Amino acid sequence: MEAYRITQLDGLRGMAAIMVLALHFPLTDSFMTGNFFVRQSWLFVDFFFVLSGFIIAKNYYNKIDGWASFKRYIIKRMARLLPLLYFTVLICFLYQIIGLFFGLKTEPQSLSFYLLQTLDSLCFLNSTTLLGDSQGMNPPSWSISAEMISYVVFPLGMMIFDKRKFIAVILIVAFCVLFMIVKDDFAFQNGDYGFVRGLLGFNLGILTYMISENKSFRTNVLEFPAVILILLAFYMTYNYKGDFRNVQYVILPFVFSIVIFVFRFGTGFVSKVLNSRMLQMLGRLSYSIYLNHYLVLLIVYQISFNILRIESSEFNISLILLLSIIIVVVVSKVTYEYIEMKIGERIRSILLRRP
């Protein structure tokens, strides 16, 4: 786990993970899954990028001053991401192979396609075009690839620019925005250049850290406006797609930077809600929820609506969605304890063992 935590941001991360889960529920023709907030919740991926940059900067800014510290940092990052990523990717691969050989898929792909997707994810390359333009095995894992690339770029920038770290961050942010405008495809979530979107959010998180460290601010009065800002941004980008088009992918990381800045110092009512036991638990499990939810949703959907043939009424969709959330949280608690923590700690103890 990170050495430094801001609990209200953990709560916000837990809520965001649940919203991404609701977004990926296969049935969208109900109030619970079809409202603008759920349909735009894929933008919370950018929140994860910004928050990750903020927390990493808080823990490692000015602490990576050579290749020895760089190596320790990378090992810790790999130990944090790799065990659960590998576990979920391999489980998804088995699911696809079972469906392929037993004729359960309506549009089956070849075995070589699934193998390439799996390799793409296991090598943290599915936010690039190096192995093709797929999202990889377990589609949400594209953002983990983007995050890992940001993890590597961060210390290199800090070491190369040394006394001019602020300039390095500004240059990366400017490059990402310019690249996204030139390419005219700001989403970058379909296996193409997702790492650029990740670098933008991550470095805005670093910039948010730099600004917030200069002085302590009283932001309690801004907590409700910050919540309204998120709702407004989601509403506008959902209902006025023609006006915002791809520019929403640039706007939202800046919005999330403001939100993180507000809640970094927040102790008001919203912060107290985010510090509730439930949201804190979801915050701890958020990485597992994020990587577990896609396959669990597919299985629950297949059993509920294809095998048991439950009617897709408003009530039933809401009930199955709630059941799905409960199952994902239970599964995630297990993977958090036995995959994320235990195996991650084992990797760190082996690779960081001093001679």
N, C-alpha and C positions, 0 to 999 in steps of 0.2 A: 504494500500500500504506500501511497505518497506520504512523505514525512510531514507535509503541511496540508491541512484541510480547512476549508471554510464550510461549515456544516449547512448553512442555508443554500449554498451553491450545490452541495451534494443532494439536498432535497429537490432542487430545481432540476438537476440531472436525472433523478429518479422519475419525476413527473414527465420529463421529456422522453425517457425510454418507454414509458407506458403509452404515450401519445404516438410514438413511432410504431409500436405494436398495434394499436388500434388502426392506424393508417393502412397496415398491410393485411388487415382482415379481408378475406376474399370478397365478401358481399358488401357493397357500398351503397345500396339503395334503401337505406334506413336513416332515421334521424341520428342515431348513435354513431354511425360510420360515414354518413354522407354530409355532415355539416362542414362549414368552411374551415374550422379549426383543425379537425381531424384530417381533412383532405390536404391541408397545407403543412401537416406535421413532419413531412419529409425535410422541411427546412430546419428542423431541430438538429439535423446532422451538422449544420453549420454552427449551431450552439455548442455541440460537442467539440468541434475543432477549436473554437474560440476559448472555451473553458479549459481544454487541454493545454493550449499555449500559455494561458494565464497560470495554471498550476505548475507546469514544467518550469516556467520562468521563475516563479516564486521559490521553487525548490533548488534550481540549478543555475540561476543567473549569477555570473561572476565566480562560479565554482568549477567550471571546466577550463583549465588553464594549460592542458597538455594532453598528449596521447594516452597517458596512463589513466587520467580522470575521464577522458573520452571513452576509453574501453570499458571502464566500470559503469559509466552511464548507459552505454549501449546494451551491455549485458542486462542491466536492471530493466531497461525498456523491453528488451526481447523476452525476458522472463515474465514480464507483466502481460504482454500481449499473446505470445506464442502458444502456451498450453491450451487455452480455451479456443483460440482460432483453429489450431490443428484438430482439436477434438471435434468441433462443430463442422468443420469442412469435411472431415472423413466420415462423420455420421451422415451428412447430406449426400456425399458421394455414394455411400451404401444404399441410401434411400433411392437415389436415381438409378443405380444398377439393378436393384430389386424390381423397380418399376419397368425397366427396360427389358429384362429377361423374362419377366412374368406377364408381359403385355399389358401392364396397368396404365401406360401413358398413351394419351391420345395423339401426341405429336412427339414421338421418341427421337432422340438424337443418337449418333453413333457412340460407341464406347470410347473411341479416340477423342471425341468432342468433350466428353465428361472428364477424361483424364487430363486434357489440356486445361479445362476450367479449374480442376483441382490443383494442378501445378501452379497455375496463375495465382490462386489464392495463397497457397502454401509458401510461395516465394515473395509475397507482399507486392506483386506486380499488377494486380487487377485494377489499379487506378491509373495504369499506363497502357500504352499500345504495344509493349514489347512482345507479348505473347498473344496478340489479337485484341479484339474490341469487346470481349465479354466482361460481365461483372464478376466472373469467377464462380466457383462453387460456394453456395450460401451467399446469395446476392448482397446482403448488407455488409459483407466483408470487404467490399471495395473501399469503404471509408477507413477501414483498419489499415489497408495498404497506404492510403493517403496520409494517415496519421503517422505510420512508421517512417515514411519518407520525410515528413516534417520533423520527426524526432532526430533524424540524421542531419538534416540541413541546419537545425537550430545550433548545435554546438560548433559546427564548422563555421557558421557565420559569426558566432561569438568569438572564436579563436582568431579568425582571419581579420576581423575588423577591430578586435580588442578594445581600444579606447573609443571607438566610434560605433558601438553596438546599435545605437539609436538609428544611425544612418543605414545600417545593414537592414534593419527591420522595415524602415520606410521604403527602401529600394525594393525589397521583396514584395511588399504590399502593392507598390506601384506597378511592378512587373506583372504580378498576377492579374490586376485589374486590366492592364493594357492587353495582356494575352487573351483574356476572356472577351474583351471587346473586339479585338482583331479576328479571333476565331468565330465570333458571333454564335457561340454555343456555351452559355454560361453554366449550364447544369453540370456537365462533365461527370455524370453518374452511371454511364453505360459502358464502362470499360475503356474510355478514351483518355481524357486528361483530368481525371478526378483529383489527382495529386495537386493540381494547381488550385482547385477550390479548397483543398485541405490546407495548403500553404497560406492562402489568403486569411482564412479564419484563424489558423494557429498563430500567425504573426500579428494579427490584430489582438489576439489574447496576450501576446508578449508586450505589445504597445500599451494595452490596458494596465498590465502589471507595472510598467515603467511609470505611467502617469499616477497610478494609485499609491505608489511607494513614496512619492515626493512629499505627500502631506496627507494627514488624516481628515476625512470629510464626514459631515453629518448628512446622511442621505435618507433618513427614515421618511421624510415628507415626500420623497420621490418614489417610494415603493409602489404605491398604487398607480401613479403615472407610468412606471416601468411596465407593469402588467398590462395597462391599457395600450401602451406602445406596441407590445407584442401582438395583442388582439387586433389592433388597427392595421399593423403591417400584414398580418395573415389575411385579414378581411380584404384589404385593398388589393393585394397580389393575387387573391383567389377570384375576386369579382371583376377585376379590371385587368385581366391577363393581356388584352390587346395593348393597353397603355404601358404596362410594366414589362411585358415580354420576359426576356432573359435577364433584364437588369435587376430583378428581384434577388438573384444569386449574389450580386454585389451589395445590395442594400442591406439584406438581413444580417450578414456578419457584423456590420457596423451597429445595427440595432442591438444585437446580442452583446456586443462590447459595452454598450451603454448600460444594458441590463446587468451584466456582470459587475461593472463598476459600482452601480447602485447597491447591489446586494452584497458586495464585498464588505461594505461598511454598515449594512443594514441591521437594525435590531428592532424594527417596528413590527406591526401586526402580521404582515405577509411573511417576514422572516421567521416569526414564531410558528406560523403554519408550516413553512418549509422545514423547520426544525422538529416537526412532529415525528413520533416514533415510526409511523408508517412510511412517510416520505424518506426518512433517513435510511430505513431498511432498503427501500427501493433504490436509493442512491448507491448504497454499497453493492447492490446486485445489478446495477445498471449495465455493466459490460456483459454480464451473463444474459440478462434480459435481451439485450440488443442482438447478440449472436445466436441465442436459442429460439427466439420468437418465430422466425420465419418458417422453420420446419414444423414446429409445434402447431402453428396456425394451419398449415396445409393438412396435417394429419387429423386435427380436430374437425376441420371443415369436411374432409373426405368422409370421415366416420359419421358426422352429424347429418350432412345434407345429401350425400351420395349413397351411403350404405344404409343408414337408418331412415333416410328420406324424410327428415323433419321438414315441415313446411317453413318456408323462409318469410315468416311474418315479422313485424316489428318487434314483438315480444320475444320471439324465438331467437332472432338475430342478437338482440341485446343480451339474452340469457347465455347464448353460446359464446358471445364475446367475453362476458364476465367469467364464464368457465375457462375460456382460453387464457385469460389474464392470470387466473388462479393457478392453472397448470404450469404456465410459463414461470411464474414466481417460485413455485415449489421446485421445479426442475432447476431453476437458476440458483436457488439456495444450495442445492446439492453440488452443482458445478462450481459455484463460488468457493465453497469450502474445500472440495476435493480436487478440483482441476486448477482453478485460478490460484488459490492460496498454497495448497500443499505442494503441488508440482512446481509452481513458480518459485516457492521458497527453496525447494530441492535444487532447482537449476541455479539459483543464486548462490547457494551454499557450495556447490561444486565448482562453478566457474569463477567465483570470487574468492575461493579459498587461497589464502596466502601461503607460499612455500615455507 
